[in-house]
Amino acid sequence: MDIKERKLQTVPGNKEPVEFGVLTSFAYPLEGDLGEIVVATTRLETMLGDTAVAIHPDDPRYSHLHGKLATHPFNGRKLPIICDAILVDPNFGTGAVKVRLHPGT
């Protein structure tokens, strides 16, 4: 089901509807006293599998971060900051996207 906005959806096994389609923002600390980078997601639980953070190569807010590293707050894993002009929309959410490998890849 493709959900474009906040929606209460009934889920088998739950008496109450569950909220879907809400962006949750959180920050990854950056190495080298660069501060943090904030990403937004509708699937917060997938952050445990994050392997990178993607930014748009033409987004001036993040151009200084290409090739830098963020640190996963739960396990300390280093996440490279990569550029992707197709999958990252600088006008949606924070303009920074968490990246994870799909299970089985």
DSSP file (Angstrom, degrees, kcal/mol; ACC not computed):
  #  RESIDUE AA STRUCTURE BP1 BP2  ACC     N-H-->O    O-->H-N    N-H-->O    O-->H-N    TCO  KAPPA ALPHA  PHI   PSI    X-CA   Y-CA   Z-CA
    1    1 A M              0   0    0      0, 0.0     2,-0.6     0, 0.0     0, 0.0   0.000 360.0 360.0 360.0 126.5    0.0    0.0    0.0
    2    2 A D        -     0   0    0      2,-0.0     2,-0.6     0, 0.0     0, 0.0  -0.808 360.0-166.8 -91.3 118.3    1.5    3.4   -1.0
    3    3 A I        +     0   0    0     -2,-0.6    18,-0.1     1,-0.1     4,-0.1  -0.934  13.3 178.5-112.1 119.7    0.7    6.0    1.7
    4    4 A K        +     0   0    0     -2,-0.6     2,-0.3     2,-0.1    -1,-0.1   0.613  66.0   8.7 -95.3 -16.3    1.3    9.6    0.7
    5    5 A E  S    S-     0   0    0     17,-0.0    17,-0.1    15,-0.0    15,-0.1  -0.916 103.0 -47.3-154.5 175.8    0.3   11.3    3.9
    6    6 A R        +     0   0    0     -2,-0.3     2,-0.3    15,-0.2    15,-0.2  -0.257  63.5 169.6 -54.5 132.2   -0.7   10.7    7.6
    7    7 A K  E     -A   20   0A   0     13,-2.4    13,-2.7    -4,-0.1     2,-0.6  -0.979  35.1-138.6-150.9 133.5   -3.3    7.9    7.7
    8    8 A L  E     -A   19   0A   0     -2,-0.3     2,-0.4    11,-0.2    11,-0.2  -0.840  33.4-175.6 -88.8 124.9   -4.9    5.8   10.4
    9    9 A Q  E     -A   18   0A   0      9,-2.7     9,-2.9    -2,-0.6     2,-0.2  -0.971  26.2-121.7-128.1 133.9   -5.0    2.3    9.1
   10   10 A T        -     0   0    0     -2,-0.4     5,-0.1     7,-0.2     6,-0.0  -0.530  29.0-163.0 -71.8 141.8   -6.6   -0.8   10.7
   11   11 A V    >   -     0   0    0      5,-0.3     3,-2.3     3,-0.3     5,-0.0  -0.992  27.6-103.0-128.4 131.2   -4.1   -3.6   11.1
   12   12 A P  T 3  S+     0   0    0      0, 0.0     3,-0.1     0, 0.0     0, 0.0  -0.264 108.8  23.3 -54.2 134.5   -5.0   -7.2   11.7
   13   13 A G  T 3  S+     0   0    0      1,-0.2     2,-0.4     2,-0.0    -3,-0.0   0.258 103.1  99.5  93.3 -12.0   -4.6   -8.1   15.4
   14   14 A N    <   -     0   0    0     -3,-2.3    -3,-0.3     1,-0.1    -1,-0.2  -0.899  56.4-158.6-109.6 136.3   -4.9   -4.5   16.6
   15   15 A K  S    S+     0   0    0     -2,-0.4    -1,-0.1    -3,-0.1    -2,-0.0   0.871  81.7  53.0 -75.4 -37.5   -8.1   -3.1   18.1
   16   16 A E  S    S-     0   0    0      1,-0.1    -5,-0.3    -6,-0.0    -7,-0.1  -0.722  96.0-103.1 -99.6 147.8   -7.1    0.5   17.4
   17   17 A P        -     0   0    0      0, 0.0     2,-0.4     0, 0.0    -7,-0.2  -0.311  34.7-129.2 -63.3 153.7   -6.0    1.9   14.0
   18   18 A V  E     -A    9   0A   0     -9,-2.9    -9,-2.7    -4,-0.1     2,-0.4  -0.865  17.0-119.5-108.7 140.1   -2.2    2.5   13.6
   19   19 A E  E     +A    8   0A   0     -2,-0.4     2,-0.3   -11,-0.2   -11,-0.2  -0.664  38.2 172.5 -82.4 127.9   -0.8    5.8   12.4
   20   20 A F  E     +A    7   0A   0    -13,-2.7   -13,-2.4    -2,-0.4    23,-0.1  -0.846  49.2  43.0-125.4 163.6    1.2    5.6    9.1
   21   21 A G  S    S+     0   0    0     -2,-0.3     2,-0.5     1,-0.2   -15,-0.2   0.711  72.3 134.7  78.1  22.7    2.8    8.1    6.8
   22   22 A V        -     0   0    0     20,-0.3     2,-0.4   -17,-0.1    -1,-0.2  -0.908  52.0-131.1-107.7 128.0    4.3   10.4    9.4
   23   23 A L        -     0   0    0     -2,-0.5     2,-0.5    17,-0.1    19,-0.2  -0.622  20.0-165.8 -77.5 129.9    7.8   11.7    9.0
   24   24 A T  E     -B   41   0B   0     17,-3.0    17,-2.2    -2,-0.4     2,-0.4  -0.972   8.4-151.1-114.1 129.2   10.0   11.3   12.0
   25   25 A S  E     +B   40   0B   0     -2,-0.5     2,-0.3    15,-0.2    15,-0.2  -0.791  20.9 164.0-103.0 143.5   13.3   13.3   12.1
   26   26 A F  E     -B   39   0B   0     13,-2.2    13,-2.6    -2,-0.4     2,-0.4  -0.972  28.0-120.4-150.1 162.3   16.5   12.3   13.9
   27   27 A A  E     -B   38   0B   0     -2,-0.3    11,-0.2    11,-0.2    -2,-0.0  -0.849   7.1-154.7-113.2 139.8   20.1   13.3   13.8
   28   28 A Y  E     -B   37   0B   0      9,-2.7     9,-2.4    -2,-0.4    44,-0.1  -0.946  29.4-123.1-102.0 128.0   23.3   11.4   13.1
   29   29 A P  E     -B   36   0B   0      0, 0.0    42,-2.8     0, 0.0     2,-0.3  -0.443  25.7-135.4 -67.5 146.1   26.4   13.0   14.6
   30   30 A L  B     -C   70   0C   0      5,-2.9     3,-0.4    40,-0.2     5,-0.4  -0.760  15.5-113.6-102.6 148.8   29.1   13.8   12.1
   31   31 A E  S    S+     0   0    0     38,-2.6     3,-0.4    -2,-0.3    38,-0.1  -0.408  91.4  34.3 -73.7 155.3   32.8   13.1   12.5
   32   32 A G  S    S-     0   0    0      1,-0.2    -1,-0.2    -2,-0.1    36,-0.0   0.833 125.9 -67.6  75.3  35.1   35.3   15.9   12.9
   33   33 A D  S    S+     0   0    0     -3,-0.4    -1,-0.2     1,-0.1    -2,-0.1   0.822  94.8 133.4  56.4  33.3   33.2   18.5   14.8
   34   34 A L        -     0   0    0     -3,-0.4     2,-0.5    -4,-0.3    -1,-0.1   0.417  61.5-130.7 -92.5   0.8   30.9   19.0   11.8
   35   35 A G        -     0   0    0     -5,-0.4    -5,-2.9     2,-0.0     2,-0.3  -0.766  42.1 -50.6  93.5-127.4   27.8   18.8   13.9
   36   36 A E  E     -B   29   0B   0     -2,-0.5     2,-0.4    -7,-0.3    -9,-0.0  -0.948  33.7-133.4-147.1 163.7   25.0   16.5   12.8
   37   37 A I  E     -B   28   0B   0     -9,-2.4    -9,-2.7    -2,-0.3     2,-0.5  -0.995  22.0-145.2-124.0 129.5   22.9   15.7    9.8
   38   38 A V  E     -B   27   0B   0     -2,-0.4     2,-0.3   -11,-0.2    58,-0.3  -0.797  17.1-175.4 -98.4 129.8   19.1   15.3   10.3
   39   39 A V  E     -B   26   0B   0    -13,-2.6   -13,-2.2    -2,-0.5     2,-0.4  -0.845  12.3-146.3-117.2 158.4   17.2   12.7    8.2
   40   40 A A  E     +B   25   0B   0     56,-0.9    58,-0.3    -2,-0.3     2,-0.3  -0.972  21.6 169.1-126.2 142.7   13.5   12.1    8.1
   41   41 A T  E     -B   24   0B   0    -17,-2.2   -17,-3.0    -2,-0.4     3,-0.2  -0.989  39.4-147.6-148.7 153.5   11.8    8.8    7.7
   42   42 A T  S    S+     0   0    0     -2,-0.3     2,-0.3   -19,-0.2   -20,-0.3   0.485 101.5  55.9 -93.5  -7.6    8.4    7.2    7.9
   43   43 A R    >   +     0   0    0      1,-0.1     3,-1.9   -19,-0.1     4,-0.2  -0.628  60.4 166.1-125.6  72.2   10.1    3.9    9.0
   44   44 A L  G >  S+     0   0    0     -2,-0.3     3,-2.0     1,-0.3     4,-0.2   0.834  71.8  66.8 -56.0 -35.5   12.1    4.8   12.1
   45   45 A E  G >  S+     0   0    0      1,-0.3     3,-0.8     2,-0.1    -1,-0.3   0.708  89.5  65.7 -63.3 -18.8   12.6    1.2   13.0
   46   46 A T  G X  S+     0   0    0     -3,-1.9     3,-1.9     1,-0.2    -1,-0.3   0.560  73.5  90.6 -80.7  -5.9   14.7    0.6    9.8
   47   47 A M  G X  S+     0   0    0     -3,-2.0     3,-1.5     1,-0.3    -1,-0.2   0.770  72.8  71.3 -61.6 -22.8   17.5    2.9   11.1
   48   48 A L  G <  S+     0   0    0     -3,-0.8    -1,-0.3     1,-0.3    -2,-0.1   0.780 101.9  43.9 -63.1 -24.9   19.1   -0.1   12.7
   49   49 A G  G <  S+     0   0    0     -3,-1.9    52,-0.7    -4,-0.1    -1,-0.3   0.308  82.6 135.8-101.0   8.3   20.0   -1.3    9.2
   50   50 A D  E <   +E  100   0D   0     -3,-1.5    50,-0.3    -4,-0.2     3,-0.1  -0.290  23.9 173.8 -61.4 139.6   21.2    2.0    7.9
   51   51 A T  E     -     0   0D   0     48,-3.7     2,-0.3     1,-0.3    49,-0.2   0.469  62.3  -2.9-122.8 -10.0   24.5    1.8    5.9
   52   52 A A  E     -E   99   0D   0     47,-1.4    47,-2.7    27,-0.2     2,-0.4  -0.971  58.9-120.9-166.6 171.3   24.8    5.4    4.6
   53   53 A V  E     -Ef  98  81D   0     27,-2.2    29,-2.6    -2,-0.3     2,-0.4  -0.999  28.5-151.4-124.8 131.2   23.2    8.8    4.4
   54   54 A A  E     +Ef  97  82D   0     43,-3.4    43,-2.8    -2,-0.4     2,-0.3  -0.841  14.6 179.1-108.1 141.9   22.4   10.2    0.9
   55   55 A I  E     -Ef  96  83D   0     27,-2.5    29,-2.4    -2,-0.4    41,-0.1  -0.894  37.3-100.2-129.3 160.8   22.3   13.9   -0.1
   56   56 A H    >   -     0   0    0     39,-0.6     3,-1.8    -2,-0.3     6,-0.2  -0.699  28.7-134.0 -81.0 133.9   21.6   15.6   -3.4
   57   57 A P  T 3  S+     0   0    0      0, 0.0    -1,-0.1     0, 0.0     9,-0.1   0.723 104.1  48.7 -63.5 -20.2   24.9   16.7   -5.0
   58   58 A D  T 3  S+     0   0    0      4,-0.0     3,-0.0     3,-0.0     5,-0.0   0.339  80.6 111.5-100.3   6.5   23.5   20.1   -5.9
   59   59 A D    X>  -     0   0    0     -3,-1.8     3,-1.5     1,-0.2     4,-0.9  -0.718  54.2-159.0 -84.9 110.6   22.1   20.9   -2.4
   60   60 A P  T 34 S+     0   0    0      0, 0.0     4,-0.3     0, 0.0    -1,-0.2   0.722  85.4  68.5 -64.7 -20.1   24.2   23.7   -1.0
   61   61 A R  T 34 S+     0   0    0      1,-0.2     3,-0.1     2,-0.1    -2,-0.0   0.814 116.7  21.8 -65.2 -28.6   23.2   22.8    2.6
   62   62 A Y  T X> S+     0   0    0     -3,-1.5     3,-2.6    -6,-0.2     4,-0.5   0.393  86.6 107.3-122.4   1.9   25.1   19.6    2.5
   63   63 A S  G >< S+     0   0    0     -4,-0.9     3,-0.8     1,-0.3    -2,-0.1   0.810  80.1  57.7 -57.7 -30.5   27.7   20.0   -0.3
   64   64 A H  G 34 S+     0   0    0     -4,-0.3    -1,-0.3     1,-0.2    -2,-0.1   0.561 100.9  60.0 -74.9  -6.8   30.5   20.2    2.3
   65   65 A L  G X4  +     0   0    0     -3,-2.6     3,-2.7     2,-0.1    16,-0.2   0.576  69.1 121.5 -99.1 -10.4   29.5   16.8    3.7
   66   66 A H  T << S+     0   0    0     -3,-0.8    16,-0.2    -4,-0.5     3,-0.1  -0.327  86.4  12.5 -57.6 127.7   30.0   14.6    0.6
   67   67 A G  T 3  S+     0   0    0     14,-2.5    -1,-0.3     1,-0.3    15,-0.1   0.345 103.4 117.6  87.7  -6.4   32.5   11.9    1.5
   68   68 A K    <   -     0   0    0     -3,-2.7    13,-2.3    13,-0.1     2,-0.4  -0.233  61.6-114.8 -82.8 179.1   32.4   12.6    5.2
   69   69 A L  E     - D   0  80C   0     11,-0.2   -38,-2.6   -38,-0.1     2,-0.3  -0.950  17.0-161.0-123.7 138.9   31.2   10.1    7.8
   70   70 A A  E     -CD  30  79C   0      9,-2.9     9,-3.3    -2,-0.4     2,-0.5  -0.758  21.6-128.9-104.3 160.1   28.2   10.1   10.2
   71   71 A T  E     - D   0  78C   0    -42,-2.8     7,-0.2    -2,-0.3     6,-0.1  -0.946  16.4-123.8-115.2 127.9   28.2    7.9   13.3
   72   72 A H     >  -     0   0    0      5,-2.9     4,-2.0    -2,-0.5   -44,-0.1  -0.527  19.8-142.9 -67.0 126.7   25.3    5.5   14.0
   73   73 A P  T  4 S+     0   0    0      0, 0.0    -1,-0.2     0, 0.0   -45,-0.0   0.722  92.6  44.2 -69.5 -20.3   24.0    6.5   17.5
   74   74 A F  T  4 S+     0   0    0      3,-0.1   -26,-0.0     1,-0.1    -2,-0.0   0.847 130.9  13.4 -91.9 -37.2   23.2    3.0   18.6
   75   75 A N  T  4 S-     0   0    0      2,-0.1    -1,-0.1   -27,-0.0    -3,-0.0   0.455  91.0-121.3-123.6  -1.7   26.2    0.9   17.4
   76   76 A G     <  +     0   0    0     -4,-2.0     2,-0.0     1,-0.2     0, 0.0   0.489  54.7 157.3  76.6   1.8   28.9    3.5   16.5
   77   77 A R        -     0   0    0     -6,-0.1    -5,-2.9     1,-0.1     2,-0.4  -0.337  45.0-118.2 -61.9 140.2   29.1    2.2   12.9
   78   78 A K  E     -D   71   0C   0     -7,-0.2    -7,-0.2    -9,-0.0    -1,-0.1  -0.687  26.7-161.4 -83.1 129.8   30.5    4.7   10.5
   79   79 A L  E     -D   70   0C   0     -9,-3.3    -9,-2.9    -2,-0.4   -27,-0.2  -0.954  13.4-134.7-114.6 117.5   28.0    5.7    7.7
   80   80 A P  E     -D   69   0C   0      0, 0.0   -27,-2.2     0, 0.0     2,-0.7  -0.398  14.1-129.8 -68.5 147.3   29.4    7.4    4.6
   81   81 A I  E     -f   53   0D   0    -13,-2.3   -14,-2.5   -16,-0.2     2,-0.2  -0.895  36.3-179.0 -98.3 117.7   27.6   10.4    3.2
   82   82 A I  E     -f   54   0D   0    -29,-2.6   -27,-2.5    -2,-0.7     2,-0.4  -0.705  23.7-120.1-116.5 163.4   27.0    9.8   -0.5
   83   83 A C  E     +f   55   0D   0     -2,-0.2     2,-0.3   -29,-0.2   -27,-0.2  -0.861  27.4 171.3-106.3 140.2   25.4   11.8   -3.3
   84   84 A D     >  -     0   0    0    -29,-2.4     4,-1.0    -2,-0.4    -2,-0.0  -0.858  13.5-174.3-148.5 111.4   22.4   10.7   -5.3
   85   85 A A  T  4 S+     0   0    0     -2,-0.3   -29,-0.1   -29,-0.1    -1,-0.1   0.589  85.6  46.6 -81.9 -11.1   20.7   13.1   -7.7
   86   86 A I  T  4 S+     0   0    0      3,-0.1    -1,-0.1     1,-0.0   -30,-0.1   0.880 116.8  34.5 -96.9 -48.0   17.9   10.7   -8.5
   87   87 A L  T  4 S+     0   0    0    -32,-0.1     2,-0.6     1,-0.0    -2,-0.1   0.686 104.3  76.3 -85.9 -18.5   16.7    9.3   -5.2
   88   88 A V     <  -     0   0    0     -4,-1.0   -33,-0.1   -33,-0.1    -1,-0.0  -0.841  58.3-166.1-101.3 123.3   17.2   12.4   -3.1
   89   89 A D    >   -     0   0    0     -2,-0.6     3,-2.0     1,-0.1     6,-0.2  -0.918   8.0-158.5-103.3 109.3   14.7   15.2   -3.4
   90   90 A P  T 3  S+     0   0    0      0, 0.0    -1,-0.1     0, 0.0     6,-0.1   0.651  90.8  56.5 -64.5 -12.4   16.3   18.3   -1.7
   91   91 A N  T 3  S+     0   0    0      4,-0.1     2,-0.4    -3,-0.0    -3,-0.0   0.364  93.9  79.9 -99.4   4.3   12.8   19.8   -1.3
   92   92 A F  S X  S-     0   0    0     -3,-2.0     3,-1.7     0, 0.0     4,-0.1  -0.926 105.4 -33.9-115.3 137.0   11.3   16.8    0.6
   93   93 A G  T 3  S-     0   0    0     -2,-0.4     4,-0.1     1,-0.3   -54,-0.1  -0.341 121.9 -29.0  59.4-130.2   11.8   16.2    4.4
   94   94 A T  T 3  S-     0   0    0      2,-0.4    -1,-0.3   -54,-0.1   -56,-0.1   0.518  82.3-114.6 -95.8  -7.1   15.2   17.3    5.4
   95   95 A G  S <  S+     0   0    0     -3,-1.7   -39,-0.6     1,-0.3     2,-0.4   0.480  90.6  98.3  82.7   2.0   16.8   16.7    2.0
   96   96 A A  E     -E   55   0D   0    -58,-0.3   -56,-0.9   -41,-0.1     2,-0.4  -0.986  58.8-159.7-122.8 135.5   19.0   14.0    3.6
   97   97 A V  E     -E   54   0D   0    -43,-2.8   -43,-3.4    -2,-0.4     2,-0.2  -0.940  14.9-130.0-122.3 132.2   18.0   10.3    3.2
   98   98 A K  E     -E   53   0D   0     -2,-0.4     2,-0.4   -58,-0.3   -45,-0.2  -0.568  25.8-151.7 -75.6 144.2   19.0    7.3    5.3
   99   99 A V  E     +E   52   0D   0    -47,-2.7   -48,-3.7    -2,-0.2   -47,-1.4  -0.957  18.8 170.2-121.9 134.1   20.1    4.4    3.2
  100  100 A R  E     -E   50   0D   0     -2,-0.4     2,-0.3   -50,-0.3   -50,-0.2  -0.986  35.9-109.9-138.5 152.7   19.9    0.7    4.1
  101  101 A L        -     0   0    0    -52,-0.7     3,-0.1    -2,-0.3    -2,-0.0  -0.604  38.4-115.0 -76.7 139.6   20.5   -2.4    2.2
  102  102 A H    >   -     0   0    0     -2,-0.3     3,-1.9     1,-0.1    -1,-0.1  -0.541  43.1 -91.9 -72.0 139.2   17.4   -4.4    1.5
  103  103 A P  T 3  S+     0   0    0      0, 0.0    -1,-0.1     0, 0.0    -3,-0.0  -0.240 115.3  31.0 -52.4 136.2   17.3   -7.7    3.3
  104  104 A G  T 3         0   0    0     -3,-0.1    -2,-0.1     0, 0.0    -3,-0.0   0.417 360.0 360.0  93.9  -0.9   18.8  -10.4    1.1
  105  105 A T    <         0   0    0     -3,-1.9    -3,-0.1     0, 0.0    -4,-0.0   0.423 360.0 360.0-106.9 360.0   21.2   -8.1   -0.7
